[in-house]
Amino acid sequence: MPFYELIQEAYDRLRKRVRRTELIYSHHYTEKLGVPLFFKCENLQRTGSFKIRGALNFMTAQTKEALKHGVITASAGNHAQGVAFSADLLGVKATIYMPEITPPQKVQATRDYGADIVLIGKNFDESCEAAQEAQRSTGALFVHPFDDELVMAGQGTIALEILEELPDVQNLLVPVGGGGLIAGMAAAVRERAPHIRIIGVESTAAPSMSASFAAGAPCEVPVKVTLADGIAVKRPGQLTVPIIRACVDEIVQVEEEEIAQSIVSLLERTKLLVEGAGAVPLAAVLHGKVRNLKGKTLCLLSGGNIDVKTIALVVERGLLAAGRYLKLTIELDDLPGALARLATDIAETRANIFHISHDRRSKSLALGRTDVSLELETRGFEHMRKVIECLERKGYALTVE
Protein backbone atom coordinates (compact mmCIF):
# COMPACT_ATOMS: atom_id res chain seq x y z
CA MET A 1 0.00 0.00 0.00
CA PRO A 2 1.38 3.48 -0.85
CA PHE A 3 2.66 5.28 2.23
CA TYR A 4 0.26 8.22 1.86
CA GLU A 5 -2.69 5.82 2.00
CA LEU A 6 -1.31 4.48 5.29
CA ILE A 7 -1.36 8.04 6.65
CA GLN A 8 -4.98 8.51 5.55
CA GLU A 9 -5.91 5.22 7.20
CA ALA A 10 -4.14 6.31 10.36
CA TYR A 11 -6.08 9.58 10.33
CA ASP A 12 -9.39 7.71 10.19
CA ARG A 13 -8.25 5.24 12.85
CA LEU A 14 -7.01 7.87 15.32
CA ARG A 15 -9.33 10.83 14.98
CA LYS A 16 -11.67 9.64 17.75
CA ARG A 17 -8.86 8.28 19.92
CA VAL A 18 -6.34 11.14 20.12
CA ARG A 19 -6.75 14.83 20.75
CA ARG A 20 -6.91 17.15 17.78
CA THR A 21 -4.42 19.59 19.23
CA GLU A 22 -4.75 23.34 19.02
CA LEU A 23 -3.21 25.39 16.24
CA ILE A 24 -2.40 28.80 17.70
CA TYR A 25 -1.49 32.11 16.04
CA SER A 26 1.13 34.08 17.98
CA HIS A 27 0.77 37.87 17.88
CA HIS A 28 3.96 38.35 19.90
CA TYR A 29 6.28 36.28 17.69
CA THR A 30 4.66 37.53 14.51
CA GLU A 31 5.49 41.11 15.50
CA LYS A 32 8.95 40.16 16.71
CA LEU A 33 9.93 38.17 13.60
CA GLY A 34 8.00 39.94 10.86
CA VAL A 35 6.41 36.72 9.59
CA PRO A 36 3.05 35.22 10.63
CA LEU A 37 3.96 32.53 13.18
CA PHE A 38 1.76 29.65 14.33
CA PHE A 39 2.19 26.79 16.78
CA LYS A 40 0.77 23.27 16.52
CA CYS A 41 0.53 22.26 20.17
CA GLU A 42 1.29 18.57 20.47
CA ASN A 43 2.59 19.41 23.95
CA LEU A 44 -1.12 19.48 24.86
CA GLN A 45 -1.70 16.00 23.42
CA ARG A 46 -2.76 13.07 25.63
CA THR A 47 0.41 11.75 27.33
CA GLY A 48 1.99 15.16 26.60
CA SER A 49 3.50 14.34 23.20
CA PHE A 50 2.80 13.46 19.57
CA LYS A 51 4.22 9.97 20.18
CA ILE A 52 0.83 8.56 21.16
CA ARG A 53 -0.24 8.86 17.52
CA GLY A 54 2.37 6.49 16.13
CA ALA A 55 2.17 4.02 19.01
CA LEU A 56 -1.62 3.81 18.96
CA ASN A 57 -1.78 3.56 15.18
CA PHE A 58 0.74 0.70 15.21
CA MET A 59 -1.04 -1.25 17.94
CA THR A 60 -4.61 -0.80 16.72
CA ALA A 61 -3.51 -2.05 13.30
CA GLN A 62 -2.36 -5.39 14.80
CA THR A 63 -4.33 -8.61 15.21
CA LYS A 64 -5.13 -10.05 18.65
CA GLU A 65 -2.78 -12.91 17.85
CA ALA A 66 0.12 -10.51 17.23
CA LEU A 67 -0.49 -8.80 20.57
CA LYS A 68 -1.02 -11.89 22.73
CA HIS A 69 2.50 -11.77 24.22
CA GLY A 70 2.30 -8.05 24.83
CA VAL A 71 4.48 -5.27 23.42
CA ILE A 72 8.00 -4.12 24.17
CA THR A 73 9.85 -0.96 23.22
CA ALA A 74 12.66 1.43 24.09
CA SER A 75 12.24 5.14 24.66
CA ALA A 76 13.65 8.22 26.36
CA GLY A 77 10.14 8.92 27.65
CA ASN A 78 7.53 10.17 25.20
CA HIS A 79 7.23 7.05 23.05
CA ALA A 80 7.24 5.06 26.29
CA GLN A 81 4.17 6.89 27.51
CA GLY A 82 2.46 6.55 24.14
CA VAL A 83 3.02 2.78 24.09
CA ALA A 84 2.07 2.37 27.76
CA PHE A 85 -1.15 4.36 27.29
CA SER A 86 -2.07 2.44 24.14
CA ALA A 87 -1.35 -0.91 25.77
CA ASP A 88 -3.49 0.01 28.76
CA LEU A 89 -6.31 1.10 26.42
CA LEU A 90 -6.17 -2.23 24.55
CA GLY A 91 -5.59 -4.42 27.61
CA VAL A 92 -2.11 -5.50 26.49
CA LYS A 93 1.01 -5.97 28.64
CA ALA A 94 3.75 -3.42 27.94
CA THR A 95 7.44 -3.52 28.87
CA ILE A 96 9.45 -0.36 28.34
CA TYR A 97 13.25 -0.11 28.26
CA MET A 98 14.44 3.39 29.17
CA PRO A 99 17.92 4.99 29.46
CA GLU A 100 19.20 5.32 33.01
CA ILE A 101 19.32 9.12 32.62
CA THR A 102 15.61 9.40 31.75
CA PRO A 103 13.99 12.17 33.83
CA PRO A 104 12.09 10.67 36.82
CA GLN A 105 8.89 12.43 35.75
CA LYS A 106 8.84 10.51 32.47
CA VAL A 107 9.61 7.20 34.18
CA GLN A 108 6.82 7.66 36.73
CA ALA A 109 4.32 8.80 34.11
CA THR A 110 5.02 5.65 32.10
CA ARG A 111 4.59 3.47 35.21
CA ASP A 112 1.29 5.22 35.94
CA TYR A 113 -0.08 3.83 32.65
CA GLY A 114 0.65 0.31 33.92
CA ALA A 115 3.84 -0.53 32.02
CA ASP A 116 6.79 -2.48 33.40
CA ILE A 117 9.95 -0.34 33.30
CA VAL A 118 13.53 -1.51 32.76
CA LEU A 119 16.14 1.23 33.23
CA ILE A 120 19.21 0.27 31.24
CA GLY A 121 21.82 1.95 29.03
CA LYS A 122 23.46 5.36 28.88
CA ASN A 123 21.27 6.52 25.98
CA PHE A 124 18.34 5.53 23.78
CA ASP A 125 20.44 3.39 21.45
CA GLU A 126 21.76 1.19 24.26
CA SER A 127 18.23 0.81 25.67
CA CYS A 128 16.94 -0.08 22.23
CA GLU A 129 19.54 -2.84 21.81
CA ALA A 130 18.55 -4.32 25.16
CA ALA A 131 14.84 -4.16 24.31
CA GLN A 132 15.33 -5.88 20.95
CA GLU A 133 17.35 -8.64 22.60
CA ALA A 134 14.57 -9.15 25.18
CA GLN A 135 11.94 -9.18 22.44
CA ARG A 136 13.59 -12.14 20.75
CA SER A 137 13.31 -14.22 23.92
CA THR A 138 9.81 -13.17 25.03
CA GLY A 139 7.90 -13.08 21.75
CA ALA A 140 6.47 -9.67 22.59
CA LEU A 141 5.79 -7.35 19.65
CA PHE A 142 8.45 -4.67 19.29
CA VAL A 143 7.05 -1.16 18.75
CA HIS A 144 9.83 0.89 17.20
CA PRO A 145 9.86 4.56 18.25
CA PHE A 146 10.35 5.83 14.70
CA ASP A 147 11.57 3.28 12.13
CA ASP A 148 8.24 1.70 11.22
CA GLU A 149 5.72 2.64 8.53
CA LEU A 150 2.68 2.43 10.82
CA VAL A 151 4.40 4.56 13.46
CA MET A 152 5.45 7.13 10.85
CA ALA A 153 1.93 7.13 9.40
CA GLY A 154 0.48 7.89 12.83
CA GLN A 155 2.80 10.88 13.22
CA GLY A 156 1.88 11.99 9.69
CA THR A 157 -1.70 12.64 10.82
CA ILE A 158 -0.46 15.88 12.40
CA ALA A 159 0.27 17.24 8.93
CA LEU A 160 -3.26 16.43 7.74
CA GLU A 161 -4.71 18.37 10.67
CA ILE A 162 -2.43 21.33 9.91
CA LEU A 163 -3.37 21.39 6.23
CA GLU A 164 -7.08 21.35 7.07
CA GLU A 165 -6.78 24.32 9.44
CA LEU A 166 -3.97 26.29 7.77
CA PRO A 167 -3.95 25.31 4.08
CA ASP A 168 -1.88 28.34 3.06
CA VAL A 169 1.02 27.64 5.43
CA GLN A 170 4.33 28.14 3.62
CA ASN A 171 6.97 26.95 6.10
CA LEU A 172 6.82 23.98 8.45
CA LEU A 173 9.49 23.49 11.16
CA VAL A 174 9.63 20.08 12.81
CA PRO A 175 11.93 18.59 15.49
CA VAL A 176 14.19 15.79 14.24
CA GLY A 177 15.64 12.83 16.12
CA GLY A 178 15.21 9.38 14.61
CA GLY A 179 13.06 10.89 11.89
CA GLY A 180 9.67 9.21 12.35
CA LEU A 181 7.79 12.46 12.99
CA ILE A 182 9.18 14.51 10.14
CA ALA A 183 9.12 11.56 7.71
CA GLY A 184 5.42 10.97 8.28
CA MET A 185 4.53 14.65 8.17
CA ALA A 186 6.71 15.42 5.13
CA ALA A 187 5.27 12.52 3.14
CA ALA A 188 1.74 13.79 3.80
CA VAL A 189 2.65 17.39 2.95
CA ARG A 190 4.42 16.47 -0.30
CA GLU A 191 1.32 14.57 -1.43
CA ARG A 192 -1.15 17.32 -0.55
CA ALA A 193 0.84 20.58 -0.76
CA PRO A 194 4.24 20.04 -2.42
CA HIS A 195 5.09 23.76 -2.43
CA ILE A 196 5.43 23.95 1.38
CA ARG A 197 8.97 24.36 2.67
CA ILE A 198 9.77 21.67 5.27
CA ILE A 199 12.65 22.25 7.69
CA GLY A 200 13.89 19.75 10.24
CA VAL A 201 15.53 21.04 13.43
CA GLU A 202 17.93 19.11 15.64
CA SER A 203 20.25 19.87 18.54
CA THR A 204 23.95 20.32 17.81
CA ALA A 205 24.46 17.79 20.62
CA ALA A 206 22.70 15.09 18.56
CA PRO A 207 23.45 15.81 14.86
CA SER A 208 22.92 12.33 13.39
CA MET A 209 20.17 13.41 10.98
CA SER A 210 22.27 16.22 9.49
CA ALA A 211 25.03 13.73 8.82
CA SER A 212 22.60 11.18 7.39
CA PHE A 213 20.83 13.80 5.28
CA ALA A 214 24.16 14.83 3.75
CA ALA A 215 25.37 11.26 3.24
CA GLY A 216 22.09 9.90 1.87
CA ALA A 217 22.07 6.99 4.34
CA PRO A 218 21.78 6.53 8.13
CA CYS A 219 24.98 7.60 9.90
CA GLU A 220 25.94 6.94 13.49
CA VAL A 221 27.10 10.05 15.37
CA PRO A 222 27.96 10.29 19.10
CA VAL A 223 25.33 12.01 21.23
CA LYS A 224 26.13 14.55 23.96
CA VAL A 225 23.94 15.49 26.89
CA THR A 226 21.20 17.81 25.67
CA LEU A 227 18.06 19.56 26.89
CA ALA A 228 16.39 18.03 23.85
CA ASP A 229 16.67 14.47 25.16
CA GLY A 230 13.60 13.43 23.17
CA ILE A 231 15.51 13.82 19.90
CA ALA A 232 18.92 12.61 21.13
CA VAL A 233 19.34 9.66 18.77
CA LYS A 234 22.75 8.29 17.77
CA ARG A 235 21.54 6.71 14.53
CA PRO A 236 18.32 7.63 12.66
CA GLY A 237 16.03 5.12 10.98
CA GLN A 238 16.72 2.97 7.97
CA LEU A 239 13.21 3.74 6.70
CA THR A 240 13.04 7.38 7.76
CA VAL A 241 16.21 8.72 6.11
CA PRO A 242 15.19 8.00 2.46
CA ILE A 243 11.79 9.67 3.00
CA ILE A 244 13.42 12.69 4.64
CA ARG A 245 15.97 12.97 1.85
CA ALA A 246 13.16 12.93 -0.72
CA CYS A 247 10.66 15.19 1.06
CA VAL A 248 12.47 17.57 3.45
CA ASP A 249 14.12 20.74 2.19
CA GLU A 250 16.81 21.14 4.84
CA ILE A 251 17.99 20.24 8.33
CA VAL A 252 19.23 22.98 10.66
CA GLN A 253 20.78 22.83 14.14
CA VAL A 254 20.32 24.83 17.33
CA GLU A 255 22.56 25.25 20.38
CA GLU A 256 21.68 24.36 23.97
CA GLU A 257 21.48 28.01 25.06
CA GLU A 258 19.07 28.72 22.21
CA ILE A 259 16.85 25.83 23.27
CA ALA A 260 16.82 27.08 26.87
CA GLN A 261 15.92 30.61 25.80
CA SER A 262 13.06 29.32 23.66
CA ILE A 263 11.59 27.25 26.51
CA VAL A 264 11.64 30.32 28.75
CA SER A 265 10.26 32.56 26.01
CA LEU A 266 7.34 30.21 25.32
CA LEU A 267 6.54 30.10 29.04
CA GLU A 268 6.56 33.87 29.34
CA ARG A 269 4.95 34.88 26.07
CA THR A 270 2.46 32.10 25.31
CA LYS A 271 2.08 30.35 28.69
CA LEU A 272 2.94 27.09 26.94
CA LEU A 273 5.23 24.59 28.66
CA VAL A 274 7.39 22.58 26.25
CA GLU A 275 10.29 20.20 26.67
CA GLY A 276 13.63 20.76 24.98
CA ALA A 277 12.78 18.76 21.87
CA GLY A 278 9.53 20.69 21.50
CA ALA A 279 11.32 24.05 21.64
CA VAL A 280 13.87 23.48 18.86
CA PRO A 281 11.68 24.76 15.98
CA LEU A 282 11.10 28.10 17.69
CA ALA A 283 14.80 28.26 18.62
CA ALA A 284 15.68 27.91 14.95
CA VAL A 285 13.34 30.76 13.99
CA LEU A 286 14.34 33.10 16.82
CA HIS A 287 18.05 32.66 16.21
CA GLY A 288 18.05 33.01 12.44
CA LYS A 289 18.89 29.41 11.56
CA VAL A 290 16.43 29.42 8.65
CA ARG A 291 17.32 31.70 5.74
CA ASN A 292 14.78 33.66 3.68
CA LEU A 293 11.83 32.88 5.90
CA LYS A 294 8.70 34.36 4.31
CA GLY A 295 4.98 33.76 4.63
CA LYS A 296 2.96 31.83 7.18
CA THR A 297 5.28 29.73 9.30
CA LEU A 298 4.34 26.92 11.68
CA CYS A 299 6.48 25.52 14.50
CA LEU A 300 5.51 22.10 15.79
CA LEU A 301 5.70 22.00 19.59
CA SER A 302 6.16 18.25 19.74
CA GLY A 303 5.97 17.63 23.48
CA GLY A 304 5.64 19.11 26.95
CA ASN A 305 7.04 16.41 29.21
CA ILE A 306 9.67 18.23 31.22
CA ASP A 307 10.38 17.57 34.90
CA VAL A 308 10.35 20.26 37.58
CA LYS A 309 14.12 20.15 38.25
CA THR A 310 14.86 20.63 34.57
CA ILE A 311 12.41 23.53 34.39
CA ALA A 312 14.26 25.30 37.22
CA LEU A 313 17.65 24.79 35.55
CA VAL A 314 16.35 25.79 32.14
CA VAL A 315 14.73 28.98 33.42
CA GLU A 316 17.97 30.05 35.09
CA ARG A 317 20.01 29.13 32.02
CA GLY A 318 17.58 30.87 29.69
CA LEU A 319 17.61 34.06 31.77
CA LEU A 320 21.42 34.03 31.84
CA ALA A 321 21.58 33.57 28.08
CA ALA A 322 19.11 36.41 27.57
CA GLY A 323 21.06 38.85 29.76
CA ARG A 324 18.37 38.96 32.42
CA TYR A 325 20.25 37.25 35.18
CA LEU A 326 23.70 38.37 36.32
CA LYS A 327 25.97 36.42 38.67
CA LEU A 328 29.00 38.17 40.13
CA THR A 329 31.34 38.12 43.12
CA ILE A 330 32.58 41.29 44.79
CA GLU A 331 35.34 41.55 47.41
CA LEU A 332 34.62 44.06 50.21
CA ASP A 333 36.21 45.37 53.37
CA ASP A 334 34.66 43.43 56.26
CA LEU A 335 33.36 46.55 58.00
CA PRO A 336 29.94 47.62 59.32
CA GLY A 337 27.93 49.29 56.55
CA ALA A 338 29.99 47.93 53.61
CA LEU A 339 27.28 45.52 52.54
CA ALA A 340 24.59 48.18 52.96
CA ARG A 341 26.55 50.59 50.72
CA LEU A 342 26.90 47.88 48.08
CA ALA A 343 23.15 47.23 48.15
CA THR A 344 22.49 50.96 47.76
CA ASP A 345 24.88 51.21 44.81
CA ILE A 346 23.18 48.26 43.13
CA ALA A 347 19.76 49.83 43.73
CA GLU A 348 20.93 52.92 41.84
CA THR A 349 21.51 50.75 38.74
CA ARG A 350 17.86 49.54 38.93
CA ALA A 351 19.01 45.91 39.14
CA ASN A 352 17.19 43.71 41.62
CA ILE A 353 19.09 41.53 44.11
CA PHE A 354 17.68 38.02 43.69
CA HIS A 355 20.12 36.22 46.00
CA ILE A 356 23.10 37.25 48.11
CA SER A 357 25.64 35.30 50.15
CA HIS A 358 28.47 36.54 52.38
CA ASP A 359 31.74 34.60 52.89
CA ARG A 360 34.58 35.88 55.11
CA ARG A 361 36.22 32.49 55.75
CA SER A 362 37.76 31.71 52.35
CA LYS A 363 41.48 30.90 52.54
CA SER A 364 42.11 33.09 49.51
CA LEU A 365 40.86 36.20 51.31
CA ALA A 366 43.10 38.57 53.25
CA LEU A 367 42.15 39.26 56.85
CA GLY A 368 39.54 41.96 57.07
CA ARG A 369 38.12 41.18 53.62
CA THR A 370 34.96 39.32 52.61
CA ASP A 371 33.48 37.89 49.41
CA VAL A 372 29.91 38.72 48.47
CA SER A 373 28.25 36.54 45.82
CA LEU A 374 25.30 38.18 44.11
CA GLU A 375 22.60 37.07 41.72
CA LEU A 376 20.89 40.05 40.10
CA GLU A 377 17.84 40.36 37.90
CA THR A 378 18.59 42.60 34.91
CA ARG A 379 16.68 43.79 31.86
CA GLY A 380 19.00 42.58 29.13
CA PHE A 381 22.61 42.72 27.98
CA GLU A 382 22.74 46.53 27.79
CA HIS A 383 21.44 46.88 31.33
CA MET A 384 23.87 44.19 32.49
CA ARG A 385 26.77 46.11 30.95
CA LYS A 386 25.69 49.33 32.67
CA VAL A 387 25.43 47.58 36.07
CA ILE A 388 28.99 46.26 35.74
CA GLU A 389 30.35 49.62 34.57
CA CYS A 390 28.62 51.48 37.40
CA LEU A 391 30.00 49.18 40.08
CA GLU A 392 33.51 49.32 38.62
CA ARG A 393 33.37 53.14 38.53
CA LYS A 394 32.56 53.08 42.24
CA GLY A 395 35.75 51.10 42.86
CA TYR A 396 34.40 47.60 43.35
CA ALA A 397 36.61 44.69 42.27
CA LEU A 398 34.21 42.21 40.77
CA THR A 399 34.21 38.89 38.93
CA VAL A 400 31.40 37.97 36.58
CA GLU A 401 30.53 34.28 36.66
C-alpha positions, 0 to 999 in steps of 0.5 A: 500500500502506498505510504500516503494511503497508510497516513490517511488510514491512520487519520481515520483510525485515530481521529476519535482516539487522540486529541486534535491539538490546538493550532495557535497564532502568535501575535507576539512572535509575529510582530517580533519576527516579521512573519506570521507565526503559528504553533501546533501544540502537540505538547497538549496531546494526551500523554503530553507528546505526539508519540501517542499517535504512532504508538496507537496507530501501530497497535490498533492495526495489529491482530489479537494474535500478534499482541497476545505476548504483549508489546515491548519498546525502548524510549527516552520517555515520550514514546514510552508513555504513548506505548504504555497508554495504548497498551493500557487502552487495549488491555495489552502488557507493555514492557518499556526499556528506558535509558538510566538518565531518563527524567524521573517524571517521564519514568513515573508517568510511564509506570502510571499507565501500567507498564513495566519499566527496565532502566538500562543503558546510557542513551536511547540506542543502548536501551533499544539494543537491550529491548530488541534482545529481550523481544527475541526471547519473550515473543512480545511485539516490538514497537519501534519509536520511529523506524516503522511505517505504521508509526510514521503514518500515525505521526503523519496525521499531524500534517493532515490536521495542519493542512485542514486548518492552515492550508496556506502555510508556507513553512513547516518546522519540525523537530528531528531525532530518529526521523519518524515524525518529520518523515510521516509529516513530510510525506503527507505534505508532499502529497497534498501541498508540495510547495510547502517548505519543510525544515527539520531542526535538531540539537547540535548535541545530537546531529545524526540526521544532518550527517545522514541527510548529507550522506544519503544513508543513516549515519551513526554520530555520538550524542552529547547530553542535551536539553532536547533528550527526546531527539537525542538519537545516535543513529536515525532510521533505515526507513526514515532517512530516504523519506526525509531525503526525498521530502524535506528541504533542509535540516538545521541545528540549534545550540543548547542556550538557544533551546533554553531561551526558547523554553523560557520565552514560550513560558513567558509569552504564550504560557505554553510549557514545552520540553527541549525537543519541543522548543527546537523549531522556535529556537531555529526561527528566533536565532536566524537558523532558517534563511529567507523565511517568508509567509505563514510559518508553523512551528511544531511543539512536539511535546511538553514532558519536562520535569520540575528540576529541569524547568528550574535549571532551564529557566535560570540558564535561559535568563542568563543567556538572555542577559536577564540574570547576572551572577557576580562576586565582589570583594569588600572590606569586612566593615559595618555598613559595607554591605549596605553601601553595596546594596544601595549602589546596586539599587541605583543601577535599577538591578534587583538583588535576587540572591546574596551570600556573604563569605569571610572564611575563604582561605584566599581572602586577606584578613579583614576582607569578605566575598559577596556573591550576588545574583541580580535580575537585569533587563537585558545585555545593555542593562547588564553592561551598565550595572557592571560599569557602574560598580567598577566606577565606584571602585568595586573589584568584581568577577562575573561568573 
